[in-house]
Amino acid sequence: MHNTPRYTIAHVPFLRLLLPLVVGIAWQNLFPSGLAIVACFLVSMGCGVGVWALRNDRLKRGFHIAFVVAVSSAVMGIGMVIYRNNVPTEQLPDVSSQCVAIARIEETPVKKEYSYRAIATIVALNDSATTRSAHTPVLLNIKHSYTADGLRGGDLIIFSPQLQRIAPPQVPYDFDFAQYMRARGILYRQYLGDDDWQLSSYTTTPTLLQRAKIVQSRCVENLYHSGVSPQNAALLSALLWGYKADIPATTRQYFSAAGLSHVLAVSGLHTGIIALIVACLLYPLRYIGLRKLPYALTIAILWIYAFITGLSPSVIRACIMATFVGVAVLIDRRNTALNALCGSAVGVLLFAPMQLFDIGFQLSYAAVAGILLFTPYLNIARIFDINNRIVHKLSQGIAVSAAAQIATTPIAAYYFHYIPMWGLLSNLIFVPLLPILVVSTLILQLCSACHLPHTALSQVVEAFAGNLSKGANYIANLPGATIDEIWLSPLFLVLYFAIIICLWYILSHRTLRPCIPLVILLIIIQLSLIYQTAKPSTPQAFIAYVRNHTHLQLADDAHRCYIASTDTTATLPRQGEEWRIRQQLHTTIVARNDTIRTPHIYIAIPFIQYYDRMLLWVDDNTWRYTSTSRSIHVDYAIITEQYRGRIKPLVATFDIDTIILSAAIFPPRARQLQQECATVGIGCHNIGEKDIWGYMPRSAE
């Protein structure tokens, strides 16, 4: 194995800044406190005094320890400060009932099923007498309309502010949309109907980001008019320009299952392809003595590409890293790719500390770090000195893909709960073809913009894009394409990467010294997995907010989950999926004629005995025509959308403590049933208003 890099801390000086910076940001996210900031700077000042006292004898160990602690504490404190400065303020501006808000749409709204989702900033508030400036980022859900369809970044809209805090998820372990938006600086949202807003005739000067979005939309529009089918144009728009709004959900799913989801998100891979194309075009400059000019031009072109793709964070991260590498060459400074990676991470986090919690940030940096650290040790042709060029290229491709998957698979499994098993194969087949597809698409768009003949080229691009889509779909449907329902704890991730570091140290330094901690880490992981499997699940029952159907989910302490549903397709509801995975529940959908008996659950629809509570599942009109001489006691009566009766017939038959109204019930009818409950003196829980109903047995509390 020749010229294999053996990194030490001296080769990666930016790592000394990155680690304390990450610790400071993460600490403030988990334990927000101003006292921790003061403590960091006091420690830094104290160690700084020690450094000054030992300045005349810098060879002493105490001097180096004091210097490292002083710098690390200061950087950690800086990380805490910039995180607190980037946390959005929770205080809303005071507004009256007559107040009117003027908001600027930051980027083109995204079309969803029922509304347009728009990121906006309230820039002014008018209280009839005075107008005052404001700066409050908000999430607006604007009802579909002809006017809403024409909204673009930079437009001003006027509405009456009735902002609501974005609520955290009510379903256990569900995706935390509130935390996701908080990382983007947004805490509040509002729904706007047809008559709740109007478009202002005034416009603001577009920001740099808005100008980038405008250029991006024009490139996408040109692609749609280049002769490519709409389906493939949507795919190419995501692949080349980072515009993913038109990609169907099914396409996203099978690309993810095939391990090719990174193809649909413009990132370091796409930036590297552009850099490769530019380097090939500029290579002749070397023959006329301009050896450094290609580096400067490549950096400039990459930033232009970042602008065209809408200044997406993933491309900016890749451009920052490329800039570190290119500038080091231009100024004749020795640098390593790993140091450039750490330097770019420091640059990103100093200006956008919330990026640390972004999935794309974690995946992209983990992938590049894995490639840099492990590729030399996975390249079989390099290890055995095989000189065949084809074998060497194939071995290098396998090594790069394997190294990236080693670093990113646990992170992807942690967030998405599945592992694509054919990812290595799909990347080996399709990723080498991406440069050809990118070049041909760029030439096609250039010909289309210049009104040059391009029919043959559009057919070539159509064939490439279509085969990419078909290939991803085929691989996604292969047997065992994914391992689903994986739940990893944060502790597992920490232990996994500790093992990876130990393995890298063994390979790079050719020593067995880390074997003892490696074995200890493996034992800890095994014990944690045994504990997760052996411990009882937490009993819990709930009905989540779902508009179309009603799903009652019941779990006991033996990892069993039973679902009563009005959905006849017998599919598992998306709501509660992460909860079922986290608790390792074996799920069964209960049919109407089924009878379920366990130590704590008895189900014979419409009656459900769940621990110490009796539930009534009302999904038909039988009880409107039933009467008994003695009322049957029911703790909760669950009224689904299939019940067409009223409350009084139920009260005549059952002694009900609380009525649960499904969110699938038409809202006016749900309000009518609420009034009936109040009339007969029965408690009522309307899921359409409260998002969820849940119950935990006393033994589980």
N, C-alpha and C positions, 0 to 999 in steps of 0.2 A: 504494500500500500504506500504510494508515493505522495509526498507533499500534502499529507493530511493535516488540516489545521488543528493545533492543540491550544485552545483558548485558555488564557488565564485572565485574572482580573486586570492585569496591565494592558491586555489587548482590548478590553471593553470598559474604558473609563466612564462612559455614560451610564453603565449599569450601577455605578456607585451613587448616581443621582436618581436613577429610575426607581430603585427599590425603596428608599425612604419616601420618595414622592408618592408612590403607590400606597405605602403603608399609611401615610398621613391622610390621603383622600379616603381610603377605605375606613380608617378609624373614625373620621368625622361622619361618614355615612352610617356606621353602625352605632357609634356612641357620640352623638353631637354634644360638644361641650367646649366652651371658651376656656375653661381651666386647662384642658389638655394643650391648647395652643400656647398659653402662658408658660406651662411647664416645659414644653419643647424649647422655647426661646430662652428660658432661664438656664436649662441644661446646656444649651449651645453657648450662652454667654459665659457660664462657669468654666466649661471646657476651653473656651477661647482664651480665658485668663490663664489657664494652665498651659496652653500653647505658647502664649506670650512669655510666660515665666521660663519655659524650657527652650526658648528660641535660640539660645547660644549652644545648645547641644542637641541638634536635631536627629542624631543617631540613636538617642535613647528610645526604648520601647514606649515609655510613658508619653513622649511627644507624639508619636504616631497614633497611639490610642486616643489621646485627647483631641488630636486633629480630626480623626475619623468621626468620633462622637459629636464634635462640634458641628462639622459639616452635615452629618446625617440628621442631627436634631434640627438644625436650621432648615434643611430641605423638607423634613417632615412637617415642621411648623408652616412652611410656605404652602405645602399641599393642603393642610387643614384650612388655611386662610382662603386660598383660591376656591376651595370647595364651598365654604360658607358664603363667599361672595357670589357664587353661581347658583346657590339654592334659591328658587323663586320665593318671593315674599308672599305670605299667606293672608296679608291684610288687603281687603278690597277697598277701593276708593268709596267715600260716602256719596250716595246718590239718592235723589228724591224720586217720588213716583212719576214726576214729569220729566225726569232726566232722559236725555237722548245721547246715545253713544255713537261715536264715529270710529269705525274700525278699518284697518288696512288689511286686505287679504295678502298673506305673505307668499303663497305659492298656489298654483292652480289646484282647485279643490278636487278631491278624489271621489269618484262616483261609487257609492255603496248601494245596497239593496233598496233602502228606503229614503236615503238622503245623500247629499254631498257632504263630505267631511272636509272642513276648511280650517287651516291654521291661520289665525288672525291676531292682530294686536290692536287693542283699543288705544287710539292716539289722542282722543279728545272727548270731553264730556260737556254737554250743554244743558244747563239748568234753567232754560228760558231767559234768564237775566244775564248769566255769565257763561263764558266758555273757558274751560281750563284744560291744560294739557294732561295727558296720562300716558302710561306705558304698562299695559296689562295684557300679557299674552293669553289668549283664550282659544278653546276648541269650539267651533261652530258646526252644528249639524243643520244644514239648510235643505228644506224640502225640495224635491225635484220640481223644476219648472223651466220654462224657456229662458228666463232671466238668469236663474242659477246656473244653467248650462253654459252661459257665456262668461262666467266669472273667471278672471285671470289674476295672477299675482300683481299687486300694485293697485287694484281696484279699491275704492272706498265704499263702504256700505253704512247705512244708518239704521239703528234699531234701538229699542228700549231695553236697557241692560237688566236682565233677571238671571244673573249668573248663579250656577250651582257648582258646588265642589265635586270634582270627579271622585266617585266613591270607590273604595277598594273592593276587591272581589268578595262576594258573599259566599260563593261556593268554595269549600275547602280546597286549598292548594291550586286554585284556578289562576290563569294568567292575570297578573296584576297590571291592568291597563293604567290605573292611577299612578303607579310607580314608574311605568314606562313614559307617561306624559310628563311626570315630574322631572325626569331626567332631561326632557326637552324644554324645561322651564315653564310648563303649563299646569295649572292646578284647577282651572275652572272651565266649564262648558255651558253651552246654551243651545236649545233647539229653536229654530226659526221657521215658522210656517210661511205660507204665501203672503199673508198680510202683516207679517211681523217685521219686515225689513224692506228697504228700498236701496237701489243703487244710486250712489252720488254721481253727479255730472263732473265732479272734480276728480283728478287723479294726482297721485304723489310721484315724485321723482323716483324711478325704480332704483332699488338697492342693487349692489353687486350680485347678490344671490338671485334676485328677481331677473336681472338681465341675463344671468346664466340660464335660468329656467326658460326664458323666452327663446334664447338661442337653441336650447335643447329641444323645445317644442317644434321649432322650425326644421331642425334636422329630422325629427321623427315624422313630421308632415311630409317632408321630401321623400322619406323612405316609403311611406304609404302610397306615394304617387309614382314610384319607380317601376311599377309593373309586377311587384311581388304580391302574393295573396295576402289578405288581411291577417290570417293566422300566422303566417311566417313573418310578416312585417312586425307583428306584436312581439314575436320571439327575438327578432333582430334588433328591435328598438331597445329591448332590455339588455341584450348581449353587447351592443355597441355603444348605445347612448344612455344606458342606465334608466330608461323609462319603462317601469314595470306595471303601470296601471291597467294596461290592456291585456295582460296575460291571464287566461282563465285559471281558476283554482285547480282544476284537474291537471293542467300542464305543470303547475308548481308542484303538485303532489307527486307525479311520476318522475319529474326531474330530481326531486328530493329523494325518492325511493331508489333511484339509480345512482345516487351519490354525486349528482351534477348540479345541485342547487347553486353552487358558486358560479356556474356559467351564466345564470340569469341575473346575477348581481355584479355590476361593474366594480371591480376590485383590483387587487394587486396583479392578478392573472391577466386581466385585460390591459392594465397599464404596462405590464411587462411585454405584452404582444406589441403594443404601440411603440414602446421603446426599441424593441427588436427591429420592427419595420423601419423606424427612423434611423437606427444605427446602420442598417444595410444600405439605406439610401445615401447616407452621409459618409460611408466608408471610403469612397474615392478621395475625400479631402486629405486623407492621411498621405497620399502619394505626392501631394504638393506642399508638404511641410506643415499643414494645419492639423496637428495631432490633437490639440485640445479643443478646437472649435466644435467638433462633433458633440463633445460632452455638454458644452454650453447650449448648443442648439437643441439637443435632446431634452435638456431640463426645461427650456423655454416651451418646446412643443408639448411636453407632458403637462405643463401647467395650462396651456391652451386647451388641451384635451379635457383636463379636469374642469375647466370653465364650461366647455360645451356639454359635458355630462351633468351639469347642474350643480357643480361643486359638492358632490356627494362626499360624506366623511370618509368612505372607504378609499376613494380615489385620492383625496387629499392626503390621507395617510401614506399611500404608496408614493405619491409625488414628493412628500417630505423626505421619505427614506431615499428615493432616487436623488434628491437634491443633496443630501448629506454625502452620498457616495460621489456624485459628480463634482461637488465643490472641493472635496478632498483631493480629487485628481487635478483639478484646475490650479490649486494652490500648492501642489506637490507635497501634500501631507499624507503620511502613512495612515491608513484607515482599514478597518475590517468591516465586512458586511454586517456582522453581528453588532458591532459598535454603532453603525449607521442605523440599524433597527432600533436599538435602545435610544439613540439620540432623537430619532423621529418620534418615538413614544413620549419622550420627555417634552418635546415641542408641542405635541398634540395635547397632552394633559395639562400643560401650563396654561393654555388658552381655553381648553374645553375639558375640565376635569370630569364632567359627567360621562365622557366617552369611555371611561374605565369600566362602566357598567353596561356598555353597549355590547350586544352579542357579536355584531360584526367586528368591533374592535378586538375583542378577545380571540375570535376565530382567526382573523387575518394575521395578528401578531404571533399567535401560537403556530399557525401554519408556516410562516416564514422562519420562525425560530427553529421549528422541527426540521425544515429543509436544510437550514444552514448547519445544524448540529449533527444530524443523523445520516444525511445523504452519503457522505464519504464511506460510512461503515455499512451501508446497505447496497452499494454499487458492486455487484459481484464481478463484473468485468474489470473494474479497477483493482479489486482485491487480488484477483488471480492473473492480472496483467494480460488480459485478452485484448489483442490488437485489432481484431475484426471490427470495422467501423459500425456495421449494422448492429452487431451484438452489443457494442459499447453504447450506442444510442439507446437501444432497447433497455439495456440494464440501467442506464442513467434515468430513463423515464420511469421505470419501475421503482427505482430508489427514491426519486423525488416524490412520487405519488404516495409511496409507503410511508416516507418520513412525515409528509403533511398529515396523513391519516393517523399516524401514531400520536401526533400532537393535538389534533382537533377532534378526534372521535369521542373522547370522554366529555368534552365541552358540549358538542352537539347532542350527545345522549343525555346530558344533564338538562339541557333546555327543551329538547324536542322528544325525548323519551324513546328513541329508536336508533338503530344502527344500520346503515345500508351495507349489505354484505358484498355486493358486486361493485362497490365504488371504485376499487382499484382497477378492475377490468374496464369499466366505463370510462375512467379517466385516461387509461392507456389508449383506448380506441379513439375517443372524441377530442380530447384536449390537443393532441398534435395537429388536428385538422382545423382548429379554431383560427390560427393565423391566416390560413387560406381563405376561410369564410370572411374574416374581418377585412382582408385586403380586397377581395372581390366585392364585398358590400360597399366599401369606401369608393372604389372605382365606379361602381354602379350609381351611387348617389352623385358623384361628381359628373358623370355623363348625363344623369337626369337633370341636374341643376343647369348644365350648359346646353341642354336640349340636343344632345348628341345621340345617335342610334345606340340603343342598349338592349334590344329585345333578346339577343342571344345571351348576353351577360345576366339579364334578369332571370332567364331560365336556369342558368347555372347556379345562381344564388338560391333560387327557389328549390332546386334539387338538393343542394347542400343543407339548407335549413330544414327542409322536409325530412331528409334522412336523419338529421340530428334529432329531431322531434320523435320520429318513429323509432330510432335506436334507443333513446331514453325510455320510451314507453315499453319497448320489448324487454329491456333489461329490468325495468321495474316490475314486470310481470313474470320474471323467471322464478322458479321454485326457491323459496328461502331468500327472497330479495331483501327482506329487512327482518331484523329482530325487534319486535315491538314490546311496548309496555315495560320499558326500562326506567327505573328510578335510581338516580345516584344522589348521594348526599354531598354537601360541600366538603365534609371530612374525606370522603372517598376521592374527590378531585385533588385535594391537597396531598393525600398519600400517593395517589397515582403519579403526580408530577414529581414527587420526591423520589419515587422508584425510577422514573425516567431519567432524572438527573444522576442518580447512582449508576444506572446502566451506561449513560453517556460517559461518565467519569472513568468507568472501568474500560470502555472501549478506547477512549482518547488517550488515557494515560497508561494503559496496559498494566493495570495493577488490580489486585483482588482486595485491597483494603476496604472498599465500601461494601463488601459482601455481607458483613455482619449486620450493618444497618439495613441493608437490602432485605435480608431474611426477616429481620424484625418488622419491617414495614409490610412485607407480604403476610406475616402472621397476623398483624393488626387488621389488615384488610379482610383476611379470611374470618377472623373472629367477629368483625363488624357485620359481615354478610350473614354469618350464622345467627347473630343476634337479631338482625332485621327479619330474617325468615322465621325465627322461633318465637319472637314476642307476639302477643295477641294483638289483633287489630282493634281499633277503637270503634265501639258501636255508635252508630249515628244514622239518623233518618232525615231526609230533606227533600223538598221540591223546589227546584230552581226556576228562575224567570225564563220561560220559553213561550213564544207566541203561538206556535202551531199545535203543540200537543202537551199533555200532562205526563210527567215522569216522576213517580215516587220511588226513591232509592233507599233501601234498607240494608244496613250492614250489621253483622254481629261480631263477636270477638274471636271467631274462628275463621276469619278471612273469607267469609261468604257475603255476597251482595245479591239481593233480589230486587228486581225492577218491575213495578206495575206501571203499565203505560197505555195510553189511548192510541199510540202509533201502531198500526197493524203490520208495518213492514218488519217488525222484530229486529230493529237495528239499535245498537247501544247509543244512548244520547251523548252528544258531545259534552254537555254540562256534567261536570263531575268526573271527567276522564282522568284528570291528573290525581284526583282524590282516590279513585279506584286503583290507579297504578301505584301511588304512594303507599297505600294500605295493603297492596298485593292481594286484592280481592278477586275471588273467582265469581264472575257475574253470571246470573241466570235471569232471563226475562220470563216473567210469570204470565202464562196464558190464562184466559178466563176460567177454563175448566180444570186448571192445575190445583193441586193441594200440596202445600209445603209444610213440613213439620221439622223443626229443629228445637233444641232446648230453649231458645228464646224467641223464636218466630213461628207463628202459625198463620198461614195464608190460605184462605178459601174465599176468593172474590165473591161478594163484596166485603167480607170481613177480614180484618188483619189484626192479629194480636202481636204487638211488638213490645217485648219485655213487659213493662207494667202498664202499657197503654193499649186501648182498643181503638182501632181506626176503621172508618167506614169509607169505602171506595165507591163513589156515586158517579157512574159513567153511563147510566141509562135512566129511563123514566119509570122503572118498576115501582118505586116507592110512592109514586103519586096515587096509586090505586091499592095501597096496602094499609091495613090498620090492625092494631093488636090491642088486647085488653091491658097489657102491661108493657110499658116503654122499656126498650133495650138501651142500657147505658153505653154511650160512645164518647170517648175523650175528644177525638177529632173526626169530623166529617169532611172528606175531601171532595169538593164539588168540581167536576171537570167540565170541559166545554161541551161534552156530549149530553149533559143533563139539561133538559128543557123545562123542568118544573120550577116550583117556587120553594120557599123555605118551610112554610106551614105544613105541607104534607109530610115532610121529614120529621118535624117536631111532633107530629101526631103519632109517629111510630118509634122515634128514638129520643132518648134523653141525652142531648148533645151539649157538651161543654163549649167547644169552639168549632166554628165553621172555617174551613180553609178554601179560599177561592183561587182557582188556577189562573195564571196569567194569560192562558189561551182563551179565556172567556172574553167576549166582546165587552170593551170597557163600559159602555152605558148599561149593559145588563149586569155587569159586576157591581156597579154603583147601586143599581136597583136591589140586588141581593143583599148588599151591605145594609141598606135601609131596612129591609125586612128583618135582618138579624137584630138590628137595633130595636125594632118594634117588638119582637118576641123576647128580647133580653138575652141574646146569645152572643158570645164573643165572636169576632170575625177578624180573620187575617187575610187581606187581599194581597196576593203575591204580585199582582200587577202594579201595586204601589210600593211594596216593600222588598221586591226583588227575590226574596227567598223565604221559605218557612223551614225551620229545622228543629229537631228534637234529639237530645242525648239522654239516654237512661241515667238514672242517678248513680248506678254502679260504674258508669264510664266517666263521670264528671270528676 
